Amino acid sequence: MAKKSGVKYILNVGYDLKSNQIVIEQLEQFPNLFGAIGLHPNDGKSDFSEENLILMEKQLVNKKIIAIGEIELAKKYNLPVLLHIRGEENEEIFIEAFNDAYRITKEAKIEKGILHCFTGT
């Protein structure tokens, strides 16, 4: 259906260690599929460790990974950073989170990326 609608490429986004691995496996199966890997902010609390960052870095060997949700790896590999920014339905917290993300990416000299958010059902 996507192809009939004119979609040429799809970006599949991993959000934890398990889904990152699924993205990697699917990249081998579908020529028009590209991937992004990272750790979702809520899941990242349990998955975030130096060991897991090393694992994610090894996954970047796949040239079809075109974005990452970790600033230092985005900088090191010149990839767009993909960040999920959310304020838990509180506008002040959202603005603060967005400003923090903007400041951090600017300080890291990240020039490419997507700051995105979804709040709802």
C-alpha positions in Angstrom: 0.0 0.0 0.0 2.8 2.4 0.9 4.5 1.8 -2.5 1.2 2.4 -4.4 0.9 5.7 -2.5 4.4 6.8 -3.7 6.3 6.0 -0.6 9.9 5.2 -1.6 11.7 4.8 1.7 10.7 4.1 5.3 12.6 5.0 8.5 12.1 2.3 11.1 13.0 3.6 14.6 14.2 1.4 17.5 13.5 2.6 21.0 15.2 0.0 23.3 17.8 -2.7 23.0 15.3 -5.3 21.7 13.6 -3.1 19.1 17.0 -1.8 18.0 18.0 -5.4 17.2 14.8 -6.0 15.3 15.4 -2.8 13.2 18.9 -4.1 12.3 17.4 -7.5 11.3 14.7 -5.9 9.2 17.2 -3.7 7.3 18.6 -6.9 5.8 15.2 -7.9 4.5 13.9 -4.7 2.9 16.0 -2.7 0.5 13.9 0.5 1.0 14.0 0.4 4.7 16.4 2.6 6.8 16.8 2.6 10.5 17.4 4.8 13.6 18.4 3.3 16.9 18.2 4.7 20.4 16.8 4.4 23.9 13.4 5.9 24.6 13.6 8.3 27.6 11.3 6.1 29.7 13.0 2.9 28.7 16.5 4.5 28.8 16.5 4.7 32.6 16.9 0.9 32.7 18.8 0.4 29.5 21.3 3.3 29.7 24.8 2.0 30.5 28.2 2.3 29.1 28.0 -1.3 27.9 24.7 -0.6 26.0 26.2 2.5 24.4 29.1 0.3 23.2 26.5 -2.2 21.8 24.7 0.6 20.0 27.9 1.8 18.6 28.7 -1.6 17.2 25.2 -1.6 15.5 26.3 1.5 13.6 28.4 -0.7 11.3 25.2 -1.1 9.3 25.2 1.8 6.9 21.4 1.8 6.7 21.3 3.2 10.2 20.9 6.9 9.3 20.0 8.4 12.7 20.6 7.8 16.3 19.1 8.9 19.6 22.3 9.4 21.5 24.1 12.8 21.1 27.7 11.6 21.6 27.3 8.8 19.0 25.5 11.2 16.6 28.4 13.6 16.9 31.1 10.9 16.6 29.6 9.3 13.5 28.1 12.6 12.0 24.6 11.2 12.1 21.4 13.2 12.7 20.3 12.9 16.3 16.7 11.8 16.9 15.4 13.0 20.2 12.0 12.4 21.9 11.2 15.5 23.9 8.1 15.6 26.1 6.9 17.5 29.1 4.3 15.1 30.5 1.4 17.3 29.3 2.9 20.3 31.2 3.8 23.1 28.9 6.4 24.6 31.2 8.2 21.3 31.6 8.0 20.7 27.8 9.5 24.1 27.1 12.3 23.5 29.6 13.0 20.0 28.1 13.0 21.5 24.6 15.4 24.3 25.7 17.7 21.8 27.4 17.8 19.6 24.3 18.4 22.6 22.1 21.3 23.9 24.3 22.9 20.4 24.6 22.8 19.8 20.8 24.1 23.2 20.1 27.0 22.8 22.6 27.8 19.4 21.0 27.7 21.1 17.5 25.0 18.7 16.3 23.7 20.2 13.1 21.3 17.6 11.9 18.4 16.0 13.7 14.8 15.7 14.7 13.2 16.7 18.0 9.9 15.1 18.1 7.1 14.5 20.6 3.8 12.6 20.9 1.5 13.1 23.8 -1.8 11.3 23.5 -3.4 8.1 22.4 
